[in-house]
Amino acid sequence: MNKIKSPNLQSFDYTQDKSPISRLAIAIAAVILLLTITTPALADGIVIPDPPPDPMPPEIPWLTIRYHRVDVTIEDQVAITRVEQEFVNEYDWEAEGTYIFPLPEGAAVSEFAMWVDGKRVEGKILEADEARAIYEDIVRRRRDPALLEYVGRGAVQARIFPIPAGGSRKIELEYSQVLPVESGMVRYVYPLNTEKFSARPLEEVSVRVEVRSKDAMHALYSPTHQDRLFVERDGDHRAIVGYEETDVLPDQDFDLIYTVSHEDVGLNLLTYKESAEDGFFLLMVAPTVEVDRVIPRDVILVLDVSGSMDGEKIAQAKDALAYVLEHLNDEDRFNVIAFSTGLRQYARGLRPVSEAREAVRWVDDLEAVGGTDINRALLEALDQVDEERPTVIIFLTDGLPTEGVVEIDQILANVESSAPDNVRLFPFGVGDDVNTVLLDTLAEQQRGATGYVRPHERIDEEVSGFYSKISTPVLADIELDFGDVLVEDTYPYPLPDLFAGTQLILVGRYRLLSPPGGGGARLARGGGGGRATRITLTGEVDGEMQEFVYEGTFRSSGGDADASGRFIPRLWATRKIGYLLRQIRLHGEREEWVDAIVELSVRYGIITRYTSFLIDEEDILTEEGRDEAKDNYAATPAPAAVGAPAAERAEKEGGLYDSDSVGGGEVLPEEAAQVVRLVGSKTFLLQDGVWTDTAFDPSKMTTVKVGFGSDEYFDLLAARPEWGAYFALGERVILVAEGVAYEVVEGEGGPVEIPPTHVPDPTEPALDDLAPEPVQPDQPAATPAAGSEESNVAPSNTLCVGAIVAVAIAALLALVKLVLWRR
């Protein structure tokens, strides 16, 4: 059998078949497999200016990046990335320097263009060793470690012709790479961490990704930008994902994961393990967009028409209800209840969808007048619930209870005792005069979610956007069983229902237990080893239980070298902090909740207005400092439940708890951004001029001194290139890794024991296990390479060689598609 013995493709055994076509197929396969063994792409273009002439300052800051645009096409795992950047010289002198574009491993550059006075600038492709020598030389000369995160990567390099004061240079580059499928997931990464390389915020940054897949796509998920992502699905096989911001210094890579499966409901697992601690996991559960069977249900709309709703509020609320009524499914039923001092109802009970238009006209005639009897309105809605059908209650109010039962605890008790298990309650608070404790507790008790429509937001947009997500139910009362893996501390809790076109992102902790009798789970091959186990998803469809069984692998070890799941611990901590903050606000303070908030905030750098101790406490890394922070936090007066601050707080905490990305949807406060850095799975605080790992306890640990720019400094990076992202923080860094606290200092430092260089794990999957599925024969041809006849440009010899290699690879890809497809 044909074998590939090692990742560097040094040896092949094709003695069993010596036909030319077989040898060609083997060679082609080898090239493709080489391309599939990729790490996250590091491809953020940088201009490194030369020092200006005397009598100018000896060092010139970074040039300004005016815009950074990325356009990506992914078709059956082949990603073509097109990058466009413009660099501006905003200084009073002429500037020149070097442009470097760090390349992902296995990438083939098909186009590189920099235009000066209508002429194309020459460039060359650097191998990883040559690029590293350039990075290290720049670090030594400029005493700027910013480039260290690119250690170990190849690059495209070009000389920047002099840029006059006020002038600019535009860069265009295109490269392709093969994205492997791992456990049904395809991952694309583009670094956007341009903060270090621009003199001021970018006027524009945008990433557009078009994905086309022969297999049905389920989840489309960005652990870094999910809360700011635009997603347009065109069925199950095509999607467009977009991210765009202005006047921003991006501080996170753009990370996109999509999952493929032949199942109606896809399930995919990512895990991350830190040293001897319990592991972290992320589970993506997503149905297909195109569903054949929709669960019939009842929708009850409860609208506040008290006098305070008069004017624009009632007009927008009517539009919101009209949207819901016009988007009911064919077998749904509905009713509308309007409340103020008394009640008005569209009908005595639930009505068929055929009456929706008549109900819209009835809603349009409503007037806002009277008080607010919330208790009566909710009890009336619950009295109409049919316990045999799933029921959604959408409740809109802009104020406090002023009629009937007005005690919040009594209203909550009345609702809880009257609500059947099949009810999901979704309150919307309109304006800042609502009682946030009432609304959030209602949602918590009845497994719904709260929406807050602030004074500057539109009711109809908020409600229609929410309803579009839950309009097509697929699976209710979801339960998950993880076999012999102990899973705990999961969020969200309880599990929500599943809707077509949506996805459930579940995060939690896990421990590997010994399987009873040796069955039910087994050791799995993979980085650091792990255990494969059956994951069973059950849920109700139209009164009938359905079961889906999947297989996932939980890692038994890991660390810095395992980059794919580094975001999971912080995402888990973000959700847990949001959950704990809400529990304190709704149910009162508990010592264990406060302790957990402080510990998680310090460990993972999660800053909110309620955890500012991370910035204020100078000794927060010590046990005594954290105890003081807990005391100060506990002494803070409980906030009010009503008013603009209460609504803002409820909205922020909800954003943390519901967040699907590591930032929690919230940009760090400006003062925090100056002293907190999030790198990989670690958090660093700036203390006394030193970027300090929050895993470092100065009262219990001593450091190994490493001289900045010394031979030992670069030897460490040679042995652990992944630490380059940490050392890139600055000239003074404390890093805790592999049980050692390394401190980067000025001067020579002390003796440093260099850890052994990582070598391939014998338990790693063979290369043929990592290969993507055969590319289909209808894939479009590659873009003409730089230096080809179509380009009408004469690039340098080095770039030409790289372009020829790119064309050859593209041709080989096309051949292998045909050979594999015919076979």
N, C-alpha and C positions, 0 to 999 in steps of 0.2 A: 504494500500500500504506500502511496506517496506520503512523505512525512516532511514536516518542517521542524527542525531540531531546536532552533533558537530564534529569539526575536530579531537578531541582526541578520538573519537569513544567510548565515555563512555556509550552511551545508544542506544539500537536498539529496533525497534518495528516490530516484525515479527509475530504478533498475527493472521494475516490473513492467514498464511500458515505455518503449523508446521511440514511439511514433512521433513525428514532428509536431502534429497537432497537440499531442499530449504534453510534449515538452513546452510548447508555446503556452498551453493552458496553465501548466504549473508555474511558469515564469510570470504570467499575467496574474495568477492568483497570489503569488508571492508579493508582487508590487501592491496589489490591493490590500493584502493583509498588513503590509507595512504601513499603509495609509490609515488603517483602522485603529492602530495602536496609538491613540492620541490622548493628550492631556488637554485640559481646558485651554482654549485659544487665548494667547496673549498677543494682541495685535493692535495696540493703541499707538498710533504714530506720534513721534516726538521730534521736535526740532531742538538741537543742542547748540545754542549760539556760541560763537567764538568770543573771547574777551575783546572788548572794544579797544581801539588804539588810545595811547596817552593823548591828552591828559584825562581821559575818561576814567570812571571807576574801574578797578581791576576786574570786577566781575559784572556780567550782564545778567539780569534775571531772565526767566523764561519769556519767550514771545507769547503774545495773546493768540488763543485759538478762537477765531470768530465763530466758526460752526464746525460741527462734526456730524456727518450723516452716514448712516450705515443702511445698506439695502441687501437683504439676504434672501436667497431662494433655496429651499430645501426640497428636493424631490427624491423620494425613496432613499433617504439618508445621505444623498450627495448634496453638500452645502456649498453654494457659491456666494461669497461675501464680497460686496463692493463697498469701498470706503472712499469718502470724499471729505477732505479737511481744508480749511483755509487758515494760514498763519499770518498774523499782522504784526508789523514792526511799529509800535506806538512810541518809540523813543526818538530823540533828536539827532541821532547819528545813524549812519548806515550799518546794517547788521548782516552778518553771514554766519554760516555754521554747517551742521551736519543733520540730515534727516535720517532717523532710524525707525524702522517699523518691525518690532519683534514678531516673528512668525510662529504659529502653532506647529507642533511636530507633524510631519506628513503633509503639510500644505503645499500645494503647487501654485506658484504665482503665474497668472495668465496675463496680467496687465499691470504696468506701473507707469505713471505719467506725472511729470511735473513740468509745467510750461513756463518759460521765461522769454518774454518778447517774441512769442510765437514759436519758440524752439523747445523741443523736448530735452529735458535734462537726463543725462545718463545716470544709471544706477547699477548696483551689483548686489548679488545675493550672497550673504555670509553664512558659512556653516556655524554651528553652535559654538565650537571652540573659539573661532575667530571673533564672533559677536561677543562672547564672554570676555575676551581680552580687551575689547573696546569698552565694554561696560565698566570693567574693573579699572581701566585706565582713567576713565572719566570720573569715577568715584574718588580715586586717589587725587587727581588734579583739582577737581572742583570741591572736594570734601562734601560731596552731595550723594547720599546713598540711594536716592530716589529710583535709580535704574536697577537696583539689586533684585527687585521682584521679577525681572526678566532673565535672570541668570539661568543658563541651560537651554536657551532658545536660539534658533537661527534668526536672521533678520534680512531685510532689504535696507540698503544704505545708499544715500545719494548726497552729493555736495550741494548745499544751498548757495546759489549765486547771491551776490550782495543785494539786500533788500533795502531800498531807500527809506528814509524816515517817512512813515505814513503808508508805505507800500505793503504789499502782501504777496504770498505765494500759495497756489492751490495745488493740492496733492490728490491724485486719483490712483487707487490700487484695487486689484481684484485677485482673489485667491480661492481655491477650491479645496475641499477636504471631505473625507468619508466619515460619517458619524455612525459608530457602531450601535447596534441594538443590544441593550443589556437588560434582561428581565422585562422585556416588553417596553422599555423606555428608550427614547432617543433624546440626547442632550446636546444643546448648542450653547456655547459661551462666547460672549464678546466683551472684553474689558472696556469699561468706560471711566476708569479712575484717572481722569485727566487733571485732577485738582493740583497735582504736583507740577504739571507741565504747562500751565497757562497763567499768565500774569494777572488775569482777572476772570470773572465768570464768563462762560460761553454765551453768546447771544442765542445760539440754538444748538440743541443736540437731539437727534432723532434716530430711532432704530425701527426698521420695518422688516418683518419676516413673513414670507409667504411659504406655507408648508403644503406640499402635495404628497399624498401617501396612497399606495395601492391598498393597504390594509386600513380598516376603519380606525380613525383617531377617537380617543376618548377624552382624557384630560389634556388640557393645555395650561401649563402652570409655570409661573416665574417666581422662584423663591426670593428674588431680589426686587422685582418691580410689579408684583401681582396687583397691588392696590392702585397702581397708576397705569395699568395696561388696558389697551383697547383690543378687543378680540371680536373678529367677524367670522362666523362659521358659515361655510357654504356646504351643507351636508356633512357627511362623516369623513370625506376624503380630501377636503381642501379648507384651509383657514388662513386668515391674515391677522397678524399680531403687530400692534404698533405701540411705541412708547415715544413721547416727545415732551421736552421741557425747554423753557427759555430762561435766560439769565441765571444759569446754574453752574455749579462746579460739581459734576457727578463724582460720587465717592464709592460707588459699587459697580462691579461688573454686571453686564446684562446676561442673565442666566435664564434659559428657556428649556423646559422639558415637555415633551409630548409623548403620550402613550398610545400604543397600537395593540389591537386585540381582535380576535374573531368573535368574542363573546358579546352578548347584549349589554352586560354590565362589566366594564373593565376594572381590574384591581391590580395595583402595582405598589411595590414596597421598596423604600430606601431606608438604610440603617446607618448608624454612626456609633462608634465605640471609642471612648476615651480611657486609655490605660485600664485600671482595674475597676472603674466605676460601672454602674449599670449603663446599658446602651440606650440610645435614642432611636426612635423610628418615625418615619412619615409614611402614611398609607394614603394613596390616591384612589378614590372610588368614583367612577364616572360612567353613566350610561351613554349609549350612542345618542346622537342628536335626533336621528330619524327613528321614532319608536312606532311599533305597530299597535300597541295596546296601552291605552291611557286609563287610569283609575277614575271612575266617576266619583264625584264628591259634591259637597254642599258648601256654598260660600255665603256668609252672612256679613253684610256691611253695616256697621254701626257708626253713625255720623252725628257729631256734636253740632247742633244748630242753635246754641245759646246766643245771646245778644253780642257777646264778644267776638263771635265768628263773622259778624256782618262786614260787608265790603269785599275786599280782594280775597280774604281767607275763604269765605263761603263759595265764591266763584271758582277758585282753584280746586276746592274740595269736590265740587260738583263735577268738574272735568275729570278728576281722579276716579270718582265712582263710575262715571260714564265709560272710562277706559276699561275698568274691570268688567263691567257688565257686557261690554262689546267683545271681550276676549274670553268669555266662558267657553268651556268645551261642550260638545253637543249633548252629553249625558249628564252635565252638571245641573244642580238646582241652586236657587238663590232666594234671598230676601233682603230688604233694606229697612233699617230701623233708624229713624231720626229722633234725637232726644234733646230736650232742654228742661223746662220745668216738668213737662209731661212727655208722652211718647206719641210718635206717629209711625205707622208701618205701611210699606207698600202693599203688603198682603197679610192675611192671617197666618200664613205658614209658608213653607218653601214652595217656590214656583219653578216651572220648567224654563229652559233657555229661550224658548219661543216668545216669552214675554219680556225679554231683556230690553227691547227698544221702548216698550211702553213704560218700563221702570225708569229708563233714562229721562223720559218726559216728566215722570212724577218727581224725580229728584230735581229737575230743573225748576220746578215750581216752589221748592222749599224756601222758607225765609228764616233768617236768624233773629230770634227773639226769646227772652226768658232766661232762666237760670240753668244749672248744670246738675242733673241727677244721674251720675255715672253708675251708681249701684243698680238702679232700676233697669237702666238700658242693658247692662251686661247680663243681668239675671234673665231678662226677657229673651235675649239672644240665645242664652244657654238652654232655656226652656224649649226652644225650637229644634234643638239638635237631635238628629236621628242617629242613635248609637250604632246602627248597622252600616253607616257610611262615613268616610273621613270628612271632617268639617273644619273649615278655615273661617275664623272670625277676624275681620280687619276693623280695627277700632280707632277712629280719629277724634281727638279732642284738643282744645287749645287752653284748657283751664283746670281749675280745682273743683272738686265736688262742693256745690253750694246748696243743693236741695236733697231731701230725703236723708239717707245715711251718708254722713260726711266724714266719719272716722275712717282713716286709711286702713287700719288693722281689721276693722269690721268688714269693710268692702272686700279685702283680700280673703278673709275667712269665708265670706258668703260665696265668692266666686269659686274658691277651691272646693268647697263642699258640694257645689252644684255642677261642676264641669265634668262630663264623662271623659274617659281616657282617649277617645278618638278626636278630641278638640285640639286645635293649634290656634293660639291667640297671638295676633300681631298688632300691638298698639303703636300708633303714630302720635307723637307729641308735637303739636303745632305751636310755634312761638316759644317764649321763655317762661310762661306763667304756669306750666304744667308741673305736676308733682312727679319727679323722676323716680322716686322710690316706688310709688304706686305702679307706674307703667313698667318699670324694669322687673318688679316682682311678679306682676301679672304674666309677663312674657316668660319669666323663669319657671313659674309654676305650670304653665300650660305649653311648654316646649315650643315657644315661638321666638320672636326677636323683636326688639324695639327699634323704631326709627324716629329720629328727631329732625323736624323740619324747622330750621332756624329762621329768624326774620328775613334774612337775605336770600332764602331758598324758596323754591316753588313746590307747593304741595303735590300738584298733579305730576310733576316730573319724578318726585321721590316715590310716590305710590305706584305709578305706572312702571317705573324701573324695577321696583321690588316685585310687582305682580308678574311681570314678564318672566322672572326667574322661577316662579313657583306655579306657573300656569299649567304645566304638564307633569303631573305626579307620575312617578314610575314605581317607587318602592317605599312603603311606609313601615314604621316600627322596626327599624333596622337593628340587627344584632350581629356582632362579630365574635368569632371564636378563633383563638390563635394556637390551638393544640397544646403542645408541651412547652410553649414559651409563655412565661408569666408577664403579662402586659398590665401596666398600671399608670395612674396619674395621666390620663388621656384627656385631650381637649380637641373638639368641643364635647361637652358632657351635659345632658344626654345627647345621643346621636340624633341629628335631624333627619327628616325624610329626604328622599332622593328624587330629583326632578330632571326631566330631559334637558340636555344641554348644560347642566350644572355639574359640579364636582364637589365631593367631600374630601377635604384635606384634614386627616386625623393625625395628630402628633402625640407622642407619649414616651414612657420609659419601658425598658424590658430587661428581663433576666432569663438566662437559659437554665432550665431545670433538667435534672436527669430524667430521661424518658422512662416511664414505668415499663418494666419488662423489656426495655430496649426497643420498643416499637413506637410508632407515631411520629418519629422525627429521626433525622439522620444527619451525619456530618456532611457538609457540602464543600466542594472545591471553591476556592476563591481567595482573594487577598486577605491574609490573616486567618482564614478558616471561618467556619460558621456552621449553622444548623439549618437544614431545610425542614419546613414544617407545613402542614396544611392549614390554610386560613379559610374559614367557612363564613360566608355572608348569607344571612337569612333576612327576609322581609316579607311583608304582606302585599299581595296584588289582588285587589278586588275581593277581599275576604279570604283569599287562599295564600298559604305560606309557600314561598319559593326559596330554594337553596342554591347557592353558587359556591363551588369549591375551587380554590386556587392554591398554588404552592409558592412560598416565599422563603428567602434565606435571611436569617438574622446573624450578623457578624458576631464572632466570639472574641475578636481582638481587632485593633485598628490603631489610629493615631493620625499624625500630621500627613503621612503619605496618602491617606485615604481622603481625597479632596471632595469627592462627589457628594458627601452628606454633611459637610462641615457647617452648613447653615442650619441644620435641624436643631441642635441644642438651643441656639438663640431664638428660633421660632417657637420652640416649646416653652422656653422661659418667658417670652413675650406674652403668649397666651395665658400662661399660668399667672403672671403678675396681673393681667387684666381681669382674670377670674377672681383673684384674691382681693383686688381693689373693690370690685363690685360687691363681693361678699361682705367686706367691712362696711361699705356704704349702706347696704340693704339690711344687714343683720347685726351690726355692731362689731366692735373691735375684739379680736382675740390675739393673745400673745404669739401663738404659733403662726398666725397669718402674717403678723408684722415681721417676725423673724425671717420667714420665707421671702417676703418682699425685699428686705434689705440684702439678704444673702444672694438672691438671684440678680438683683440690680447691680451689685458689685461684680459678680462673676461674669455677667454677660453684657454689662454696659448698657442697660436699658434705663433710659432717663425719661421721666415724666415730671410734670410740675410737682408731683407728690414724692418724688425720689431724688430731689435736688441734692441730698446729702452726698451723692456720688461726686459732686463738684465741690461742695463746701467743706467736707470733713477732710483735713489734711492727712490723718492717719487712718483712713477708711480701710486700708488693706490689713490692718491689725485687728485682732479680736476685740481689743478695748475700743478701737474706733467704731467698729460696727455696733458694739453695745451702746455707745453714746448715740449713734444714729437711730437705733431702735427706740431709745428713751425719748429723743427729740420728736421722732415720728409719732409715738404714742401720745405725747403731750399736745399735739396739734389739735385744736378744737374741731369737732365734727362739723362738716359743711352743711349748709342748709339743703333741703330737698327741692326748693322752688327758687326760680330766678335764673338769670343768664349764666352765672357761674355754675349752678347745679346742672343746667342743660349742657353746658360745655364739658363739664367733668364727666357726665354720663355718656356723652358722645365719644369722648377720648377713651374712656375705659372700654366702651364697646368696641372701638377700633382696635385696641390691643387684644381683646379676647377673641375677636372675629378675624384677626389679621391672618392673611395667607403669605405674608412676606416678612423678612427679618426686621424691617424697619418699623413694623406696626403701622405703616401708613402715615407716620409722623416724622417730620424732619427734626433732627436734634436742635434744641435751642442754641442760639449763636454762641453763648458762653460755654455750653457743653461741647460744641464742635471744636473749640480751641483746646480742650483738655482730654477728650475722649476719642479713641480711635478703635474701630472694629476691624479686625483683620482675621480672615478665615473664621475659625471657631473661637478665637481669642479676643479679649478686650484689653486695651492699654490705657492707662491714665498718665497724664503728664504731671509728674511730681518732682519739684526741685530741678527742673530741666531734663528729667529722665523719663522716657516713655516706659512705663512699668507694667508688666503683665499682672493682671489682677489675681492670677494664681500664686503670686509671690507674697509671702508673709515675712516682712523684715524682722519680726520678732522671733522667727523660728528657722529662717533659712540664711545661709551665707552664699555669696556669689563667686563664680569663677570669672576673673577679669579677662576680657578680650580686647586688645588694643584696636581701635578703629583703623581700618585700612592696613592692618598688619598681615603678615603671612598666615598667622593662625586664623585671623578673621576670614580670609578668603578660603582657607583650607576647610573651615567649618561649612561654608556655603557650598564648596565642592562636594562635601560628603552629604549635605542636606540642602539641596537647592530650594526645597519648599520653604526653608526658613528665610529665604531672601525677602519675602513679603513682610516679615517682621522686622528684619534689619533695615529695610527701606524706610522705616519711620523716622530715623534720624541718626545723628552721631552718638547719642547716648540712649541705650535701650537695655532693659532687663527682660530676658525671655526665660520662661520655665518650660523646658522640653526634655522629655525622656528622663525625668527625675533630677535634672540638673538646672540650676539657675545661672544662666550666662549673663554677664553684665558687660556691655560694650562701653569702653572708657577711652579717654584721650591718652595718647602715649602708647607704650608697648604692652601694658597689661601684664599678666603673669603666665605661667605654664598652663597650657590648655590640652586636655586629652581629646583628640579628634575622634568622634565616633566612627565606626566602620561604615564605609559607603554602602548604601542600600544595594542589595543584589536581588535578582529575581527570585521570588518565593517558589520552591518546588511544588507547592500546592496550587500555584496559579493555573488557570485554565490554559490548555494548549492553544496555539495560535488559531487553529481551525475552529476552536470554540468561540473565538472572538469575531470571526468574520461576519460581515453583514449578509443578509439574504441577497441572492443574485439580483443585480440591477436589471430592470425590465428593458426590453429592446426598443421601447418607444421613447427613451430619454433623449431630450434635445442635445445637439452637439455642443461642444464647449465653445466658449467665446474665443475668437482669434487671439493668438498670443502676441505679446509685444515682440516686434522684430519680424513678424510674418509679413507677407505682401499686403495683407489687408490693412496693416497698421500704418504704412507709408512713413515709417520712422526708422532711424538707424540707431538702436540702443547700443550700449557697450557690449563687448564680447562676453563678459561674465553674465550679464542679464540675459543676453541672447541664449547662452547655454542653458540658463535656468528656464527660459521660455520654451526652448526645444524640449527639455525634459518634461515641462508641463504638457506640451502638445503630445509627447509620446505617451505620457500617463493617460491623457484623455483618450488617445487612440486605443491603448490597451484596455481601458475601461469599456469602451464600445465593443471591442472584440470579445472580452470575457462575457459581456451581456449576451452576445449572440451565441457563444459556445455553450454557456450554462443553460440558456433558454432552450436551445435545440436539444440538449441532453435531457 
